[in-house]
Amino acid sequence: MKIYLDLLFLLNFGFDFIIIMTTSIVLKRKSKLRRIILGSIVGALSIFFLFLSLNSISLFLLKVFVSILMLLISFGYHDLRYMFINFIYLYFISIILGGFLYYLNVSFSYEQVGLVFFHDGFSINYILLIFLSPLVLYFYVKQNKDRKNIYNNIYDVCILFKGKTYNYKGFLDSGNNLVDPYTHKPIIIVYDNRLSGNILVPISSIDNSSMMRCFKADVFINHIKVNCLVGISTKKINIDGVSCLINNRLEHLVNVNR
């Protein structure tokens, strides 16, 4: 039986691209298309590992290494938690798509060689890749968007300050209701060592009171300009991929385009 390596590579590339793109959409990772394509190419090259004389453990570890490399290329590295979440979702989405293909294989295919399924001499994988796989993952992404979770509250934040542009992933924090007592403007909180503030605003919590350095800037959340102050946090924000906490008072503004 003939196996065309070029078609097998393109098929694997297509599946990897769909899986990485779905991961990016679900987790709202800000990644350029060329990085996702490059990550998919690296993943597609792993198909040739099947032709090496490797035991099952070595093959599994090699696939895990390639998966990590795909994620680093596609989304970069922020911290271990960020990487772990990306890894879990990548495999979770792969299982969904793989289970879908397995079901069709059992139902319609009489012969299987590796990842290529044949029925009456014609591979159904190409039909699945072009039509059915994106459709299945579309409904999966839609279901995740409709369900309220942490990633539904992540927004693109752009701050223009002293002639420079700073871009962040911002989380709409229901616990952030900070307001400047003098101007009555809401305050968004940013963790970035490059910034400095010249306005001191008193803040308080249950067991502590202090002063936060803030500054005025042009702030855009999902391309919508908002009237607020920017506060500088001295502690890293413990949400993967997030470096900005959006004030809860801005929720009605930033949800306009959703």
N, C-alpha and C positions, 0 to 999 in steps of 0.2 A: 504494500500500500504506500502511495506517495504522500509525503508531507511537505508542503511548500513553506519554507522557513520565513520568507518575506510576508506571506499572508498571516502566518502565525504571529509574527512580530507586530504587524499592524493591528491584529485582533486584540492582542494583549495590551498594546498601547491604548487602544480605544477604551477598554475596560478600566485601565488604570487612570486614564484621563477623567472618565465619568466619576470614578470613586473619589479621586482627589478634589475634583470640582464640587462634588456633593458635600464632602467634608468642609470645604472652604465656605460654602453657602450656609450650611447648618451652624457652623461655629463662628460665622461672620469674620473669617480671617481676611485681612487686607493683603492680598497677594496679586502680583502681576501675572497676566496670562502666560507670558513667556516662561516664568518660573514654574507654573503648573505643567506646561508642556514639557519642559526639561525634566521635571520630576517624573512625568509619565514615561518619558523615553528611558530613563534609568530603570524604572519598574519593568518596562517591556523587555529590556535586555535580560532580565532574570529568567525569562522563559528558556534561555539556552542552558541554564543550570540543569534542566531535566535530562540533558544529553551527557552530563558528567557522571562519573562513577562515584557517587556520594551516598553514604548511608542516610537513613531518614532523619537522624538527629542533626547531622551536618547540614543537610538540605534545609531543615527547619530554621536553624540558626542563621544560615545564609540569607534566607528569606526575611527574617526579622531584621537583619542588618540592612538589607536593601530597602525595607519599609521605612526604617529610621532615616536612611539617606534620602529617600523620596520626600519625606516630611521636612527635613532640613533644607532641601533645595526649594521646595514649594512654599514653605511658610517661615523659614528661618528659625532661630533659637532665641528664646527669651529667658526661660528657666525650666527646671525639670517638670514642674506641674503643667506648664503650657505644652511641653513636649508629650507628656503622658496622656493628656486629654486628646491631643491630635492623634496619637497612636491608637487609643481605644476606639475613637470614632471611625478612624480609617478601617480598622478590622471589623467593627460592628456593621458598617455600611457594606464592606466586602462580603460579610456573611449573608446579609439580606439579598444582595445581588447573586451571590453564589448559590444560595438556597433556591432562588427563583430559577436559575439555570438548571440546577439539579432536578427540580420538579419537571421541567420541560423535557430534560433528557430522559427521565424515567417514563414519561408519558408518550413521547414521540420518537425517540431515537432508538435504533436497534444496535448501533455500534458506536464505541467511544475509543478514541486514542488521545491520551493526555487531556488537553482542554478542548479538543475539537470533537464535536458530536456529528454523526452522520445518519441520515435517514434517506433510504433509497438512493444512495450515492451523492447526496447534496448536503452540504453543511448548513445547519440551521443557525449557527452562531452569528453569521453575518447579518441575517435578518434580525436577530435579537439585538445585536449591537446597534444597528441603524434605527430600529423602530421601538422595540419593546423595553430595552434596558433604560434608556433615558425616561421613558414613560413611567416605569416603576419607581425610579428614583425621584422623579418629579412629584409623585404623590407622597413619597416618603418625606421629602423636604417640605411640602405643603402641610403635611400633618404636623411636623415639628414646628413650623412657623405658627400654626393655629394654636398649638399647645403652649401655655405660658411657661417659660423657663428662663434661666439666667441669660441665655444668649439673645432672647428677644428684647432685652433691655440694654443692648450694646449699640452705640452710635458712633459715627465718625465725628471727631471734634477737631476743628481747625482754629488756631489762635494766631492772630497777626499782632506782633509786638516788636516795636523798635525796628521796623523794616524787615523783620524776619518772620518766616512762616513755620509754625510748629503743628504737627499732625499727631493725633492720639486716637486710641480707642477709648471711648468713654462709657461708663456704666451708670444708668439712671438709678441713683441710690435713694431708696425711700427714706433712709435715715438721715440724709443730708438736707436739712432745712435751714442751713446757715444764711443769715441775712446781715448785711452791714447796717448797724444801728443808726448810722448817720444818713446814708443815701437810700437805705431800704432796698438795696439791690441784692438779689440772691447771689450766692458764691458757689462757683464750681471749684473743685480741689484737684490740683495737678501735682504729680510726682515727677520732677525733672530738675536735675542739678544745674541745668543751663540757665534757669530762670531766677530772677531776683525781684523782690517786691519792696515798695517804699510806703505802703499803707499798712498800718497795724489795726487789726480787727479783733476784738475780744471774742473768744469762743469758750464754750463750757460744755462739759459732759457730766455724767452722774457723779464721778469722783475726781474731777479735775477741771481747772480753769487755766486758760493761757491766752497768749496773743498769737494770731496768725498773720504772717506777711502776705499781703495781697497787692495786686496791681490792676490797672485799667488796660483793656485791650479790646480789639475787635474779635469777637468770638462767634464762630459758626458751628452749629450742630446739625449734621445732615444737610449742610448747605443753607440752613436757616440762621440768619443773624439774630443773636439774643443779647439782651441788655443785662449784663452781669459783671461781677468782679471775678478775678482768678486768684484763688488762694494757693499757696505753695505748701505742699505736705513734705515733712521731713522723713516720713516713713513710707516704704514701698507699699503699694496697694496690693492686697492679697487676693486678686482675681486674675486668672491667667490671661495674659495679653492686654490687660487694662492698665492704663496709667492716669486715668482721669475719672473723678466721681462727679456726675452731673447732679445739680440741685433738683430735688423733687418738685420744687415750685415751677420748673421749666417743662414739666411733662406735657402739658397741654399744647406747648409750642412745638416741641420736637416731634410730636406724634402727628403733626399735620399731614406730612407726606407719606405716612404709613398706611 
